[in-house]
Amino acid sequence: MRKGVKINTENKSTKIKDGNQDSESNFYYALGHKIRRRIIELIGENGFSSFTELKKELKVSTGTIYHHLDTLSTLIKQKADKKYYLTEFGIRAYDSIRNNLGSLSFDISKKDYNSFLMKGLMHLTPKRIIVTNNKPNLLVITFSFMILILGGTFCALNGLYPFFLLFETIPEILYVPLFNFLFFIFNFFVFFLTIEAICRIFYKKKGDSMEFLSTFAIIFLPSILYLIIHYFFLVLMINEFTFIGIFDNIIMIIFQVWSLWLLTYSITTYKRLKIENALIISLVLHYGGFSIILLLSI
Amino acid sequence: MNIRKYIDLRLIGIVGSCLLIVSQFSSWYSGNTLINIYLITTSVAIEDSFLYLFPLISGIICFIGTFLVLYKLDYKINSVIINFIGLGFFLIFIFEIISKDFPYISSVEIGFYFAVIGALLILLDILNVLKLNNNLEEGS
C-alpha cells in the first residue's frame, strides 16, 4: 500500500515536472518569433489590445496574426469584450522582453534611453560614423586623420603630453613642439593597441579591428575641443582669472567624460561587448593613465 | 563566505562619497581642515582657493550617482557616468595637491586618508555596479 502511494506520488511529481517543462517550453517558444514578441509588447504597453489595433501595428495578414495569437495561447487570453490581455505568464514574458532585450543587443544606438543624461550623451555621439558593418570609407579616414593632426598640433601649442585621454605638462622634459606632436600620434596607437589587447585577451573578442581603428581618432574629438579652448585661454592670458581657471577645470572634466562615453560606445559597437564591460575597460584605462601622470609628477 | 548575503555592496559607494564629504571637514595638514585651508587661501590667492572645495563637490556628485543606483538599478549607466564626473573633480584636486605639496605628504592627517579611501571605495562601487546583473534587483 505504502509502495503504491509512493509510486502515485512519484507519478504526480513527474507529471507536475512535465507540466512545468511544457509551460517553460511554450513560454520560450512563444518568445521565439519577432511578431509574437511584438504582440506581447503591444498588449503589455497598453494593458490590452484589440485585433484591429494589432493588425494596424503589425502590418501583416489576418491569417498570420491568428496563427501567432494561437501560438501565444498560454501568454494571452481573449476576454468577453473581445480584447486580448496578458496572462500571468504573459506579464512575465513582457517583463522579460523589457528587461533583457536592451542588454542582449550590442547595437546601443537603438537602445531606448529615458534619462536626460543618456539622451544628451547619445545626441553628442556621431552615430553615423561609429557604425558597425560599415567598411572604412575615405571620408571617415580623412576626418580621423584631421583629428589626429589637430590633436598633435594643439598638444604641441599647449606644451602638453597625452596619456590615453588625459593631458599634462612634464616640466622635466624640454619643450620641443615636434616631440609633443609625435607623442600624441604615439599615444593614439598605444591606446588603440591596449584596447585591442584587452578585448582579445580578457574578453576573447576580435570584432572589427580595422573599422575600429579607422574611427578611433573620433574618441579624441572632445579632448581636442578642450585643447583648443585651453589654448585660447593661454593666448589671451585669462586662465589666471579665478572663474576662468575653474571653468577650464570643469570643461576638462566634462570633455573627458564625453571622450570616455565615445570610447565606450565604440568598444560596444565594434567589439560587440556589453556596455558594462566597455565601461570597465574605459574606466581602467582612464584611471591607469591618471596613475601614470601622478607617478611622473612625483 | 559570501559577503553579498550579509551586506549590499552597492552601499560602499555611499560610504565612499560620505568619506569624501567628511574629509572636507577633517584635518589635512597641522590640524587644518580643507575648509580652513580654503578660507586662508581665499585671503591670499582666490584663484587657487576653489580647488580646496573639490573633494566636497566630488563627494556630493558621487553621493548623487551612488544613490541613483540604489534607488533604481536601471540607472546604473547614468550612475557610473555621474561618478566619473565626481571622481574627475577629486582627481584634479589630488593631482594638484600631490604636485604642489608633495614634500608635506608624509605629514598628512586623517582627512587625506578619508579622501583617498573614499575615492577608492567609489571606484570599487563603479566596478561592482557594472558587474551587477539587472536580475539582482529582485534578489537584493
Interface residues (C-beta under 8 A of the other chain):
Chain A: N99 N100 S103 S115 L117 M118 L121 E240 F241 T242 G245 I246 N249 M252 I253 I254 Q256 V257 L260 W261 I275 E276 N277 L279 I280 L283 H286 Y287 F290 I293 L294 S297 I298
Chain B: I46 E47 F50 Y75 K76 I77 N78 V80 I81 I82 F84 I85 G88 F89 L91 I92 I94 F95 I98 S99 F102 L123 I126 L127 L130 K131 N134 N135
